[in-house]
Amino acid sequence: MPYTTLWKGGLGPQAHGWLVGSTGTTDGARQGVLFMMDAAHPPGTGDRDRLGRHDYDAELRLYHEVLRRACDVRGDDRVLDIGCGTGQTTRDAARLAQAGSALGVDMSAPAIERARQLARVEGLRNVTFEHADAQVYRFSQQRFDLAISRFGTMFFADPVAAFANIGRALRPAGRLVMMVWQAHEHNEWAVAIHQSLGGSGGEGTLAGQGPDPFSLAHPPTVNGILTAAGFVGIAFTGVQQPVYYGPDVATALAWVRGFTCTNEVLKRLDPAAGSRALARLRNALTARMSDDGVWFNSRAWIVTARRP
C-alpha cells in the first residue's frame, strides 16, 4: 500500500468545500442535498470575471487539474465517472478519449440534466449521463477501461458492494482513479466551519450530520475496502491544494450558508446563538481573504487501483 506526495499547491495569486450534493455518489456531496453549481463557466487561471461566478467547479479548479493528470485518459479509453455532478470531469474525459467514450453517473437528477445540457452545448457526441446510484446500477460488465471520481465515492451505503460493482464494470487490468478528502483535521475549510458553527461554548455541533465526507480519509480503511471489492495495486498519492470559496467574504458566506450542514446547525440554535455563529463564520472567512478571494488550505488523496 504505497504512499507518495506528488502535488502541493500554495497560497498565492492563482491559489486557494464543503459544497453539498445528493447523498450517495454525488461529486462533492458532503452533508445532505443541495446543488449550487454552474459548470458552464469553469474558471481559468487569472480569470477574475469567471471566479466571480462561484460554483463547485470553481472551488476545486486546482484539484481538477491534478486529477486530470492523474487519470491519464487515453484516446480510445471508455471512461466511467462516478458521482459526476454536472459533468465537468466526464466532459473533460470525453474530449481526451476522442476515439472512446465517457459515461457519468450521479444520484442527483438536476445535476444529470445540467450535465446533459452542457454536453449538448459543447457539441460532445461521445459522452452520456445516467441518473443512477453506482452501488447498484447494472453497468455493462467489463466495458470500461477507466473509472474516475472527483470526491464522489465517500457516501456509499455499502462501500465494498459499491466498489465491487464498479470493478465488475472494468475490463481486466482496468484502472480506478479517485480523489477523496484526507482527514478532517487536515482540511482548513472543514475545521474553520466546524469551529465557527460550534463556538467556544458548544452552541452547535456538526457531529452526526448525515454522511461522512471523510469516510475514505484513512488509507488502511480504503485499502481494506478496495481489497475486499477485488482490486489490486492500491496506492495513495497525497495532494495539498487550496480551495476557493469566492471572490469576497459576502460570496463565501452565502456559499457556506448554502451547505445543508450549516443550515441544520443554524436551525437548532436560538436567534442570538445563530447570530454569534454567523459572526464567527464571517470572521473566519475574512481572515482567509486575499487579493484573489477567499481560499482555504486542504488535503486530499488520489487513490489508484486496478482490476486483476
C-alpha positions as CSV (number, residue, x, y, z in Angstrom):
1,M,0.0,0.0,0.0
2,P,2.4,2.7,-1.2
3,Y,2.1,6.3,-0.2
4,T,3.6,9.3,-2.1
5,T,3.2,13.0,-2.2
6,L,3.3,14.5,-5.7
7,W,1.4,17.7,-5.8
8,K,1.5,20.6,-3.4
9,G,-0.2,23.9,-4.1
10,G,0.5,27.2,-2.4
11,L,-1.5,30.2,-1.2
12,G,-0.7,32.7,-4.0
13,P,-2.2,34.7,-6.7
14,Q,-3.8,31.7,-8.5
15,A,-4.4,29.6,-5.5
16,H,-6.5,28.9,-2.6
17,G,-15.5,22.6,0.0
18,W,-17.9,21.8,1.6
19,L,-20.5,22.1,-1.2
20,V,-23.3,19.7,-0.7
21,G,-24.6,17.3,-3.3
22,S,-27.0,14.5,-3.0
23,T,-26.0,11.7,-0.6
24,G,-24.6,8.6,-2.2
25,T,-22.3,9.0,-5.1
26,T,-22.5,12.7,-6.0
27,D,-19.5,14.7,-6.9
28,G,-18.7,16.9,-3.9
29,A,-21.5,15.6,-1.7
30,R,-20.7,16.3,1.9
31,Q,-23.8,16.6,4.0
32,G,-27.3,16.3,2.6
33,V,-28.8,17.5,-0.6
34,L,-28.2,20.9,-2.3
35,F,-26.7,21.9,-5.6
36,M,-25.1,25.3,-6.2
37,M,-23.1,24.6,-9.4
38,D,-22.7,26.4,-12.7
39,A,-20.3,24.3,-14.7
40,A,-20.9,26.3,-17.8
41,H,-18.4,28.9,-16.5
42,P,-15.4,26.9,-15.2
43,P,-12.7,29.4,-14.0
44,G,-9.3,29.8,-15.7
45,T,-6.1,30.9,-14.0
46,G,-6.3,34.7,-13.6
47,D,-9.8,34.9,-14.9
48,R,-11.3,37.2,-12.3
49,D,-14.7,37.6,-14.0
50,R,-15.3,33.9,-14.1
51,L,-14.1,33.5,-10.5
52,G,-16.9,35.8,-9.5
53,R,-19.4,33.2,-10.7
54,H,-18.7,30.9,-7.9
55,D,-19.6,27.2,-8.2
56,Y,-18.3,23.8,-7.1
57,D,-16.1,23.5,-10.2
58,A,-14.5,26.9,-9.3
59,E,-13.9,25.7,-5.8
60,L,-12.0,22.7,-6.9
61,R,-10.3,24.1,-10.0
62,L,-6.7,23.3,-8.8
63,Y,-7.7,19.8,-7.7
64,H,-9.4,19.3,-11.1
65,E,-6.1,19.8,-12.9
66,V,-4.3,17.4,-10.6
67,L,-7.0,14.7,-11.1
68,R,-7.0,15.2,-14.8
69,R,-3.2,14.5,-15.0
70,A,-3.5,11.5,-12.7
71,C,-6.3,9.9,-14.8
72,D,-4.2,10.0,-17.9
73,V,-7.1,9.3,-20.2
74,R,-6.1,7.8,-23.5
75,G,-7.6,8.4,-26.9
76,D,-9.5,5.2,-27.1
77,D,-10.5,4.8,-23.4
78,R,-14.0,4.1,-22.3
79,V,-14.4,6.1,-19.1
80,L,-16.8,5.7,-16.2
81,D,-17.2,8.8,-14.0
82,I,-18.7,8.1,-10.5
83,G,-20.6,10.9,-8.8
84,C,-20.1,13.1,-11.8
85,G,-22.3,16.0,-10.6
86,T,-22.8,18.4,-13.5
87,G,-20.2,16.6,-15.5
88,Q,-17.1,18.7,-15.8
89,T,-14.8,15.7,-15.2
90,T,-16.9,13.5,-17.6
91,R,-16.8,16.0,-20.4
92,D,-13.1,16.5,-20.0
93,A,-12.6,12.7,-20.2
94,A,-14.7,12.6,-23.3
95,R,-12.6,15.3,-25.0
96,L,-9.5,13.3,-24.3
97,A,-11.0,10.0,-25.3
98,Q,-11.9,11.1,-28.8
99,A,-12.0,7.5,-30.1
100,G,-13.6,6.2,-26.9
101,S,-16.4,7.4,-24.7
102,A,-17.3,8.7,-21.3
103,L,-20.3,7.8,-19.0
104,G,-21.1,9.9,-16.0
105,V,-23.4,8.7,-13.2
106,D,-24.9,10.7,-10.3
107,M,-27.8,10.4,-7.9
108,S,-28.9,13.9,-8.5
109,A,-31.4,14.2,-11.3
110,P,-31.0,18.0,-11.6
111,A,-27.2,17.6,-11.9
112,I,-27.5,15.0,-14.6
113,E,-29.9,17.1,-16.6
114,R,-27.5,20.1,-16.3
115,A,-24.6,17.8,-17.4
116,R,-26.6,16.7,-20.5
117,Q,-27.3,20.3,-21.4
118,L,-23.7,21.3,-21.1
119,A,-22.6,18.4,-23.2
120,R,-25.0,19.4,-25.9
121,V,-23.9,23.0,-25.8
122,E,-20.2,21.8,-26.1
123,G,-21.1,19.6,-29.0
124,L,-19.7,16.4,-27.4
125,R,-21.1,13.3,-29.1
126,N,-19.1,10.6,-27.1
127,V,-20.5,11.4,-23.6
128,T,-23.6,10.2,-21.9
129,F,-25.0,10.7,-18.4
130,E,-27.2,8.5,-16.2
131,H,-29.2,9.3,-13.1
132,A,-28.1,6.3,-11.1
133,D,-26.6,5.0,-7.8
134,A,-23.2,3.5,-8.8
135,Q,-23.5,1.0,-5.9
136,V,-26.4,-0.9,-7.5
137,Y,-26.6,0.3,-11.1
138,R,-26.3,-2.6,-13.6
139,F,-23.3,-1.4,-15.7
140,S,-22.3,-3.5,-18.7
141,Q,-19.7,-5.9,-17.3
142,Q,-16.0,-5.4,-18.4
143,R,-17.0,-2.4,-20.6
144,F,-14.8,0.3,-19.2
145,D,-11.0,0.9,-19.3
146,L,-11.0,3.5,-16.5
147,A,-13.3,4.5,-13.6
148,I,-12.7,8.0,-12.2
149,S,-14.2,10.1,-9.4
150,R,-13.7,13.6,-8.0
151,F,-14.9,13.5,-4.4
152,G,-17.8,11.3,-5.4
153,T,-17.2,8.0,-3.7
154,M,-17.3,8.8,0.0
155,F,-21.0,8.2,0.6
156,F,-21.9,4.7,-0.4
157,A,-24.2,2.8,2.0
158,D,-22.1,-0.3,1.4
159,P,-18.6,0.7,0.1
160,V,-17.4,-2.9,-0.6
161,A,-20.5,-3.7,-2.6
162,A,-20.2,-0.4,-4.5
163,F,-16.6,-0.8,-5.4
164,A,-17.2,-4.4,-6.3
165,N,-20.0,-3.2,-8.7
166,I,-17.6,-0.7,-10.2
167,G,-14.9,-3.3,-10.5
168,R,-17.2,-5.6,-12.5
169,A,-17.7,-2.8,-15.0
170,L,-14.0,-2.6,-15.6
171,R,-12.2,-4.8,-18.1
172,P,-9.3,-6.9,-16.7
173,A,-6.5,-4.6,-15.8
174,G,-8.9,-1.7,-15.9
175,R,-7.9,1.3,-13.7
176,L,-9.6,3.1,-10.8
177,V,-8.5,6.7,-10.1
178,M,-10.4,8.6,-7.5
179,M,-9.9,11.7,-5.3
180,V,-11.1,11.7,-1.7
181,W,-10.5,14.1,1.2
182,Q,-7.9,13.4,3.8
183,A,-8.8,13.6,7.5
184,H,-11.0,16.5,8.8
185,E,-8.1,18.0,10.8
186,H,-6.0,18.3,7.6
187,N,-8.7,20.4,5.9
188,E,-8.7,24.0,6.9
189,W,-12.2,24.6,5.4
190,A,-13.7,21.8,7.5
191,V,-12.0,22.9,10.7
192,A,-13.0,26.6,10.2
193,I,-16.6,25.8,9.5
194,H,-16.8,23.3,12.4
195,Q,-15.3,25.8,14.9
196,S,-17.4,28.7,13.7
197,L,-20.7,26.8,14.0
198,G,-19.7,25.0,17.2
199,G,-18.3,28.0,19.0
200,S,-16.3,28.0,22.2
201,G,-19.5,27.2,24.2
202,G,-20.5,24.3,22.1
203,E,-23.7,26.1,20.9
204,G,-23.9,23.9,17.8
205,T,-22.3,20.8,16.5
206,L,-21.7,19.0,13.2
207,A,-21.4,15.6,14.7
208,G,-23.7,13.0,13.2
209,Q,-25.0,15.3,10.5
210,G,-25.5,12.9,7.6
211,P,-22.9,11.1,5.5
212,D,-19.3,11.5,6.3
213,P,-17.2,13.3,3.7
214,F,-14.1,11.9,5.4
215,S,-15.1,8.2,5.3
216,L,-12.3,7.4,2.9
217,A,-9.7,9.6,4.6
218,H,-7.6,6.8,6.1
219,P,-5.6,4.6,3.8
220,P,-5.8,1.4,5.8
221,T,-9.6,1.7,5.7
222,V,-9.6,2.3,2.0
223,N,-7.1,-0.4,1.3
224,G,-9.4,-2.9,3.2
225,I,-12.5,-1.8,1.2
226,L,-10.9,-2.0,-2.2
227,T,-9.1,-5.3,-1.4
228,A,-12.4,-6.8,-0.3
229,A,-14.0,-5.4,-3.5
230,G,-11.4,-7.3,-5.6
231,F,-9.0,-4.5,-6.5
232,V,-5.2,-4.9,-6.5
233,G,-2.2,-2.5,-6.8
234,I,-3.8,0.0,-4.4
235,A,-1.7,3.2,-4.0
236,F,-2.2,6.7,-2.4
237,T,-0.8,10.0,-3.5
238,G,-1.1,12.9,-1.2
239,V,-2.3,16.2,-2.7
240,Q,-2.3,19.6,-1.0
241,Q,-4.1,22.4,-2.8
242,P,-6.1,25.4,-1.7
243,V,-9.8,25.6,-2.4
244,Y,-11.7,28.7,-3.5
245,Y,-14.7,30.0,-1.7
246,G,-15.5,33.1,-3.7
247,P,-14.2,36.5,-4.7
248,D,-15.2,38.2,-1.5
249,V,-16.4,37.5,2.0
250,A,-20.1,38.0,1.2
251,T,-20.0,35.4,-1.6
252,A,-18.1,33.0,0.6
253,L,-20.6,33.4,3.4
254,A,-23.5,32.8,1.1
255,W,-21.7,29.7,-0.2
256,V,-21.2,28.2,3.2
257,R,-24.7,29.1,4.3
258,G,-25.9,27.1,1.4
259,F,-24.4,23.9,2.9
260,T,-27.0,21.7,4.4
261,C,-24.9,21.0,7.4
262,T,-24.7,24.7,8.1
263,N,-28.4,25.2,7.8
264,E,-29.1,22.2,10.1
265,V,-26.9,23.6,12.8
266,L,-28.3,27.1,12.5
267,K,-31.9,25.8,12.7
268,R,-31.1,24.3,16.1
269,L,-29.8,27.5,17.5
270,D,-31.8,30.3,19.0
271,P,-31.6,33.6,17.1
272,A,-28.9,35.1,19.4
273,A,-26.7,32.0,19.2
274,G,-27.3,31.8,15.4
275,S,-26.1,35.4,15.0
276,R,-23.0,34.7,17.0
277,A,-22.2,31.6,14.9
278,L,-22.6,33.6,11.7
279,A,-20.4,36.3,13.1
280,R,-17.7,33.8,13.9
281,L,-18.0,32.3,10.4
282,R,-17.8,35.7,8.8
283,N,-14.6,36.4,10.8
284,A,-13.1,33.1,9.7
285,L,-13.8,33.9,6.1
286,T,-12.4,37.4,6.5
287,A,-9.2,36.0,7.9
288,R,-8.7,34.0,4.7
289,M,-9.5,36.8,2.3
290,S,-6.7,37.6,-0.2
291,D,-6.3,39.8,-3.3
292,D,-7.8,36.8,-5.2
293,G,-10.6,36.0,-2.9
294,V,-11.3,33.6,-0.1
295,W,-9.1,30.5,0.0
296,F,-8.7,27.6,2.4
297,N,-5.9,25.0,2.7
298,S,-6.9,21.5,2.1
299,R,-5.6,18.0,1.5
300,A,-6.8,15.0,-0.4
301,W,-5.7,11.6,-1.6
302,I,-5.6,10.4,-5.1
303,V,-6.3,6.7,-4.8
304,T,-5.4,4.4,-7.6
305,A,-6.1,0.7,-8.1
306,R,-6.7,-1.8,-10.8
307,R,-8.8,-4.8,-11.5
308,P,-6.8,-8.1,-11.7
